[in-house]
C-alpha cells in the first residue's frame, strides 16, 4: 500500500520526494508500519531520547518510559499492526492518518479490532521528538468489552433514532 504524503504549501510535489526531504518523517512512516508485538526494538529507531508521547490515556517523557509503555501494551495483545494511510507534512511536523488493527484475547470475542486515528508528530534529525495521538478511545476499548460494548451499541442506536 502506498502512503500519500502532502506538503502544506501551494507547490505540489512528488509524495516520495516530500518524504525523502525529511529523514525523521520517512523513518517514522517506514518503521511504524513494521512495528508489531514481536519487534519493539524499532521504537529506539523511531523516537528521540527525549520523546514526549501523549495519547488519550497517558502522557510520557523519554524513550525508556515509552518503551516500557509499549512493552506493557503489546504483551496483552495477540496481534497489533499499524497502516499509515496519509501524511500531511510541513517543515518539522506532520499529521499522520493511520489505522491500528489489534487482537486481544479478552476483547471483541478475540476478533481483530480496527481503529482509525491520527497523530501530530514533530521531528528532529532522524527521530520523532513529539507524538500526540488522537483516536476514539471508546471504539478502541470500551465498545470491545462484552457487557459495556453491548450497552454502548444500544445507546448509539437509540441516539441516532
C-alpha positions in Angstrom: 0.0 0.0 0.0 1.4 3.4 -0.9 1.3 6.2 1.6 0.3 9.6 0.3 2.4 12.5 1.6 1.3 16.1 1.1 3.3 19.2 1.9 1.2 22.0 3.1 2.0 24.6 0.5 0.8 25.9 -2.8 3.5 23.9 -4.7 2.6 20.3 -5.4 5.5 17.9 -5.1 6.0 14.2 -5.7 4.9 12.4 -2.5 8.0 10.2 -2.3 10.4 13.2 -2.7 8.5 15.1 0.1 9.2 12.2 2.5 12.8 11.9 1.4 13.4 15.6 2.3 12.5 14.9 5.9 14.5 12.0 7.3 12.6 11.8 10.6 9.3 11.5 8.8 10.5 9.0 6.2 11.9 6.9 9.1 8.7 7.2 11.1 6.4 6.2 8.1 8.6 3.2 7.2 9.3 1.8 10.6 6.0 2.4 12.4 4.3 0.2 9.8 6.8 -2.6 10.8 6.1 -2.2 14.5 4.4 -5.2 16.0 4.2 -7.3 19.2 7.5 -9.0 18.4 9.6 -6.1 17.3 9.6 -3.3 19.8 13.3 -2.6 19.3 12.1 -0.4 16.4 11.0 2.3 18.9 14.6 3.3 19.5 15.0 3.8 15.8 11.8 5.9 15.5 11.8 8.1 18.6 14.2 10.6 20.1 15.7 10.0 23.5 13.6 13.0 24.9 10.3 12.0 23.2 7.1 13.5 24.5 4.3 11.0 23.8 0.7 11.7 24.5 -2.4 9.6 23.9 -5.9 9.6 25.4 -4.7 7.6 28.4 -1.1 8.7 29.0 1.5 11.4 28.8 5.1 10.1 28.8 8.5 11.7 28.6 11.6 9.9 27.5 12.4 6.9 25.4 12.7 4.5 28.3 9.1 5.3 29.6 7.8 5.0 26.0 9.4 1.6 25.6 8.0 0.4 28.9 4.5 1.6 28.0 4.6 -0.2 24.6 6.0 -3.4 26.2 3.1 -3.5 28.7 0.6 -2.6 26.0 1.9 -5.2 23.5 2.3 -8.0 26.0 -1.5 -8.0 26.4 -2.1 -8.2 22.6 -2.0 -11.3 20.3 -1.6 -9.0 17.3 -1.0 -5.3 16.6 -0.2 -3.6 13.3 -0.4 0.0 12.1 -1.1 1.1 8.5 -0.4 4.7 7.6 -2.9 6.0 5.1 -2.0 9.6 4.6 0.6 12.1 5.8 0.4 15.9 5.6 3.8 17.5 6.3 5.1 21.0 6.8 8.6 21.8 8.0 9.5 19.7 11.1 5.9 18.5 11.8 3.3 16.3 10.3 -0.2 15.0 10.6 -0.3 11.2 10.1 -3.5 9.4 9.5 -3.5 5.7 10.3 -5.4 2.5 11.1 -4.5 0.3 14.0 -5.5 -3.3 13.8 -5.2 -5.3 17.0 -6.4 -8.5 18.6 -6.8 -9.0 22.4 -7.8 -12.3 24.0 -10.5 -10.7 26.1 -11.9 -8.2 23.7 -14.3 -8.4 20.8 -14.5 -12.2 21.1 -10.8 -12.4 20.1 -11.6 -10.9 16.7 -9.5 -8.2 15.1 -10.4 -4.6 16.0 -9.7 -1.8 13.5 -9.4 1.8 14.8 -8.8 4.9 12.8 -6.7 7.7 14.3 -4.3 10.5 13.6 -1.1 11.7 15.1 0.5 15.1 15.3 4.3 14.5 15.2 7.4 16.7 15.3 10.8 15.6 14.3 14.4 16.4 14.9 17.2 14.8 12.9 16.1 11.3 12.0 13.8 10.8 15.1 10.4 11.9 16.3 10.6 14.3 19.3 6.9 14.8 19.9 4.0 12.5 19.2 0.3 13.1 20.1 -2.4 10.6 19.2 -6.0 11.4 18.5 -8.4 8.5 18.5 -11.7 7.2 19.7 -10.9 5.5 22.9 -14.5 4.3 23.2 -14.2 2.4 19.9 -10.8 1.1 20.8 -11.5 -0.2 24.3 -15.0 0.3 25.8 -17.0 -0.9 22.8 -15.0 -4.1 22.7 -15.9 -5.1 26.3 -18.6 -7.8 26.5 -21.2 -6.1 28.6 -20.2 -2.4 28.2 -19.9 -2.8 24.4 -23.4 -4.0 24.1 -24.7 -1.2 26.1 -22.8 1.4 24.1 -24.1 -0.1 20.8 -27.7 0.1 22.2 -27.1 3.7 23.3 -25.7 4.7 19.8 -28.7 3.1 18.0 -31.1 4.8 20.4 -29.4 8.2 20.0 -29.5 8.0 16.2 -33.2 7.5 16.0 
